[in-house]
Amino acid sequence: MQASPSASAGAAPPLPAPIAWTRAAAVGSVIALIALGLAWELWLAPTGNRTLALKVLPLLIPLGGLLRNRMYTYRWLSLMVWLYFTEGVVRATSERGAGVWLGTLEVLLCLLLFAACAAHVRWRLRNAKEQNA
């Protein structure tokens, strides 16, 4: 009897729905933060120094770990995101015009990313504990 293609030897079991959702939310919010940072500094409200767009480069590092579903990445990214949160708060309260809305959007994306990372770690650890029991 042959095994079905979905039950191959190297395939990981599918993630439970809440864990899959938090993974998608984390990946989506990192991609959105990268897009927002580039658009903000290059087109929407440039500060005059387009090199500020380089601030999104550190977000490319955890993107690989999130796509590989590495638990460690979720943990340290939940700490790193507060740097972007702080920038968003400062710029939302100190700039005028589009900078206010862009800073507010950055803050919201950071909160979503933090919540997704924290929930992902918690639910994955709980799921692993239930599978071991």
C-alpha positions, 0 to 999 in steps of 0.5 A: 500500500502506498502512502498518500503524497500529503503523508510523505516522510519529510512533511511537517504536520499541518499547523492548527488553525490558530497557530497558522493564523498567527503565522500569517498575521506575523508574516503579513505585518512584517511585509506590510511594515517593509512596504510602509517603510519604503513607501513612506520614505521614498514616495508618500512623505519623504523627509528629504533624506531617502537613506531613511528607507534603509530602516526596513533592512533589519525587517528582512532578517526575521522574514526568512525565519518566519517563513521557515516557522522558526520559534526563536524568530518569533521570540526575538522579533516580538522584542525588535518590533518595539523599535519600529513602534517607538519610531511610529509613535514619535513620528505620529506625534511630531510630524504633520500631514501624511506623517501622522497617518503613516506613523499611526499605521506603523504603530498599528502594524507593530501592535499586530505583529507583537500580538501575532508573535506572542500568541504564536509562541504561546499557542505553539508551546501549548500545542507541543505540550498537548502532543507530548502528553 
